């Protein structure tokens, strides 16, 4: 075992990753060495930052904890801690089932882990109003203007979390159970973090939240996402801003005006729509109809020409009969989403749907519908990508892999979207730098291109 070494493993979404990065910085400031080597783990302390969103993610987190429990039983690990969404939601149950874990922390009290390790920290934790989450853990937001981060992403991009929680209460979603009500970070705090990150070499920002269009209502009495993004865009050194996890109802249309005017705000919007059939949407408690959804997509594409939309859809939710699913297929053919993911409904305990709706669609029907939907999207994606052949696009280089430099356009978020492959014979391309690349070839996922002569 390596003394004073801590292995921090992050499960789930990029919002968890931000918490892990802040924890890493705190620990390193106190002399701990943070490392992760899955092949030859040597750290004497391990921290698992868990996800508790859906069944598969929960199972993945549990399996990771069990791996470390085995290491502890074998004597190759001295202490084990668990934090994040899963332990926020199932704190008592996990404590009984996993006695090998030294201590569990939730999603908002993870700074207590620093105290648990008997570290005298210089960092201040800014408590907002004395709210309690649904499992009675005090909610806290780390003041990022005083708390640095250990970036685990490539140096040129970072995730920027602007809020926690969600007030939407969709029927199927456990997020409000885990995170509680929406809680915005102060705008000055966020801008200070952006300026600090730019100073560390970050040029591209993935703005994330459970629901970013709600930003500001709790602090300022109105939606402030457009103002926040505009202020971010004005920070010297910010090259790209990309927006994730919006909500269609009461959408802040001023945000599209900022996207049009500010060249460094990517023409990209990640906005989960879930379905198109009005009955299914009502069952989901989404507060939007089919006609309103069509009008919503039309307006976005009209106001921001060339925008790429990423969405998530769900099949098999209670009330989705064959006609409703056919309606969903027709909607996807019409909308031609540039980026789309989908999943089959799985009942989550504690949600409104679990309490009030019967999950009666057989799993084999759900999976068959999911396969049909994704086959359709695969065809659309191939056509969308093929249409880019011959265009010259601005590309940021992420890495070198095999015989190619690998980069992304403004329409591509890291790890989830297609990439651009440029042959090594195009000369030296530096990671984190932006180049004009002429697209020469496309497949259903990735683009291929060559560097435009300067």
Secondary structure, DSSP 8 states (H G I E B T S, - for coil): -EEEEEEEEE-S-HHHHHHHHHHHHHHHHTT-EE---SSS--EEEEEEEE--SSHHHHHHHHHHHHHHHHHHHHTS-SEEEEEEHHHHHSHHHHHHH-TTSSEE--SS-TTHHHHHTT------EE--S--B-TT--B--EE-TTT------S-TTEEEEE-EE--S---TT--HHHHH-S-EE--HHHHHHHHHHHHHTT--EEEEE-SSGGGTTHHHHSS--HHHHHHHHHTSTT--EEEEEEE-STT--THHHHHHHH-TTEEEEEEE--B---HHHHHHTT----HHHHHHHHHHHHHHSTT-EEEEEEEES-TT--HHHHHHHHHHHHHH--SEEEEEE----TTSHHHHHS---S-HHHHHHHHHHHHHHHHHHHHHHHHTTTT-EEEEEEEEEETTEEEEE-TT--TTTS--EEEEGGG----TT-EEEEEEEEE-SS-EEEEE---
